[in-house]
Amino acid sequence: MSSTSVYTATAPVAMIFSFNEYFVPQALENLTQEELWRAPTSHNNSILWVAGHIAQTRATVVQLLGGRFETGWGNLFDRGAKVGDAKEYPSGSEVARIMREVSSELRSALANLKDERLAGPASLSIPGIKTFGDELAFFALHDSYHVGQLAYIRKSLGYPGFAG
């Protein structure tokens, strides 16, 4: 976790993102290419896809906060995207590297966010989300939801859990 200070109202959301950022590279650590792509069932995504989705979504949050960050992955990890050939996707180490970079950008963007902006309107159309503060809370929830999936998938591959 970073000691970067954030404005009071943003601090809890920043803390959630900070806790989560270390789990993504850890989830991918020491996995074979086959394990990176093995999904628990035919109805689930692989650990690599979920990790890429987290990093890609964080890039979106950085952009919503006024920063510039591009993963270079296009829409490979977008919600609802049809998973294609594994050769089209970045490696586990590349996803981990991008996760570290985008997380650094996210910490900086959150540290510079003024409380007044949180009361402003949401940037995206998400059911139940009215303010930009609501939107950031949603993305912290989204991040945590998928980090939980990483833990579940990693355990399904026979590895010990990485938290708790």
Secondary structure per residue as TSV (DSSP state, phi and psi in degrees):
chain	resnum	aa	ss	phi	psi
A	1	M	-	360.0	149.5
A	2	S	-	-94.8	151.1
A	3	S	-	-95.0	10.3
A	4	T	-	-56.4	127.0
A	5	S	-	-77.6	150.1
A	6	V	-	-132.5	160.2
A	7	Y	-	-63.5	150.7
A	8	T	G	-49.0	-50.4
A	9	A	G	-67.8	-24.4
A	10	T	G	-89.2	-16.8
A	11	A	H	-53.9	-45.4
A	12	P	H	-63.2	-40.0
A	13	V	H	-66.3	-44.1
A	14	A	H	-60.0	-38.5
A	15	M	H	-65.1	-40.7
A	16	I	H	-61.9	-48.6
A	17	F	H	-60.0	-40.3
A	18	S	H	-63.6	-45.3
A	19	F	H	-59.8	-46.0
A	20	N	H	-68.7	-30.6
A	21	E	H	-60.6	-27.5
A	22	Y	T	-82.1	-18.7
A	23	F	H	-75.9	-28.3
A	24	V	H	-66.4	-55.8
A	25	P	H	-59.7	-37.4
A	26	Q	H	-62.8	-38.6
A	27	A	H	-64.4	-31.7
A	28	L	H	-88.2	-13.4
A	29	E	T	-59.6	131.5
A	30	N	T	64.1	18.7
A	31	L	-	-89.4	143.5
A	32	T	-	-76.2	166.1
A	33	Q	H	-58.5	-40.6
A	34	E	H	-64.8	-41.7
A	35	E	H	-67.4	-36.5
A	36	L	H	-59.4	-28.7
A	37	W	H	-106.0	-3.9
A	38	R	-	-80.8	118.0
A	39	A	-	-91.3	148.2
A	40	P	S	-58.3	-35.4
A	41	T	S	-144.5	172.8
A	42	S	T	-70.7	-7.6
A	43	H	T	-102.2	3.1
A	44	N	S	-116.9	163.4
A	45	N	-	-91.2	161.1
A	46	S	-	-77.8	166.5
A	47	I	H	-64.0	-37.1
A	48	L	H	-64.7	-43.2
A	49	W	H	-64.1	-43.9
A	50	V	H	-63.4	-43.9
A	51	A	H	-62.6	-43.1
A	52	G	H	-62.8	-38.1
A	53	H	H	-63.7	-41.5
A	54	I	H	-61.4	-50.0
A	55	A	H	-61.6	-42.6
A	56	Q	H	-63.3	-41.3
A	57	T	H	-67.4	-38.1
A	58	R	H	-61.1	-37.3
A	59	A	H	-61.4	-39.4
A	60	T	H	-62.5	-42.5
A	61	V	H	-63.5	-43.0
A	62	V	H	-57.3	-43.6
A	63	Q	H	-64.5	-40.3
A	64	L	H	-62.7	-30.0
A	65	L	T	-83.9	3.5
A	66	G	T	96.6	1.1
A	67	G	-	-89.0	177.5
A	68	R	-	-124.9	118.1
A	69	F	-	-151.6	124.8
A	70	E	-	-121.8	130.3
A	71	T	-	-77.7	-25.6
A	72	G	S	84.8	8.6
A	73	W	-	-97.7	-2.3
A	74	G	T	61.4	-133.9
A	75	N	T	-106.2	22.5
A	76	L	T	-56.2	-34.6
A	77	F	T	-111.8	17.1
A	78	D	S	-68.2	151.7
A	79	R	T	-55.5	129.1
A	80	G	T	81.8	-0.9
A	81	A	-	-65.3	138.3
A	82	K	-	-75.3	126.8
A	83	V	-	-73.0	127.1
A	84	G	-	-101.4	-155.5
A	85	D	-	-66.1	132.7
A	86	A	G	-56.1	-27.6
A	87	K	G	-66.3	-19.6
A	88	E	G	-80.4	-10.9
A	89	Y	S	-104.5	156.5
A	90	P	-	-68.8	160.5
A	91	S	-	-73.6	167.9
A	92	G	H	-60.1	-40.6
A	93	S	H	-67.7	-33.8
A	94	E	H	-69.0	-41.7
A	95	V	H	-62.0	-43.5
A	96	A	H	-62.4	-41.4
A	97	R	H	-63.5	-47.7
A	98	I	H	-62.9	-37.9
A	99	M	H	-60.6	-43.4
A	100	R	H	-63.6	-42.7
A	101	E	H	-67.3	-46.9
A	102	V	H	-67.1	-32.4
A	103	S	H	-66.4	-37.6
A	104	S	H	-63.0	-43.9
A	105	E	H	-63.7	-39.4
A	106	L	H	-65.5	-43.3
A	107	R	H	-57.4	-46.1
A	108	S	H	-63.0	-44.8
A	109	A	H	-63.2	-41.2
A	110	L	H	-67.7	-36.0
A	111	A	H	-65.6	-27.5
A	112	N	T	-96.1	-0.1
A	113	L	-	-77.7	129.0
A	114	K	-	-87.8	143.3
A	115	D	H	-54.3	-35.3
A	116	E	H	-60.0	-34.2
A	117	R	H	-64.9	-29.3
A	118	L	H	-61.8	-30.7
A	119	A	T	-81.3	-10.9
A	120	G	S	-70.8	172.6
A	121	P	B	-68.1	151.1
A	122	A	-	-64.1	151.6
A	123	S	S	-85.7	-30.0
A	124	L	S	-115.8	158.8
A	125	S	-	-91.7	97.6
A	126	I	-	-124.3	126.0
A	127	P	T	-51.7	130.9
A	128	G	T	83.3	-6.9
A	129	I	-	-98.0	120.8
A	130	K	-	-113.2	-40.9
A	131	T	B	-108.8	164.9
A	132	F	H	-63.9	-33.6
A	133	G	H	-62.8	-42.2
A	134	D	H	-58.7	-43.5
A	135	E	H	-61.4	-44.8
A	136	L	H	-63.6	-40.4
A	137	A	H	-62.4	-41.1
A	138	F	H	-59.0	-46.0
A	139	F	H	-67.4	-31.4
A	140	A	H	-67.3	-39.7
A	141	L	H	-63.2	-47.0
A	142	H	H	-55.5	-46.7
A	143	D	H	-58.3	-47.5
A	144	S	H	-66.7	-39.4
A	145	Y	H	-56.5	-47.8
A	146	H	H	-75.4	-30.1
A	147	V	H	-63.3	-38.5
A	148	G	H	-61.6	-38.6
A	149	Q	H	-63.0	-40.6
A	150	L	H	-58.3	-44.0
A	151	A	H	-62.7	-42.8
A	152	Y	H	-64.4	-47.7
A	153	I	H	-63.2	-43.7
A	154	R	H	-60.2	-43.5
A	155	K	H	-64.4	-35.9
A	156	S	H	-66.0	-20.0
A	157	L	T	-85.4	-2.1
A	158	G	T	96.7	8.1
A	159	Y	-	-94.6	154.4
A	160	P	-	-68.6	157.0
A	161	G	-	-63.8	158.8
A	162	F	S	-110.9	7.1
A	163	A	-	-149.5	146.3
A	164	G	-	67.9	360.0
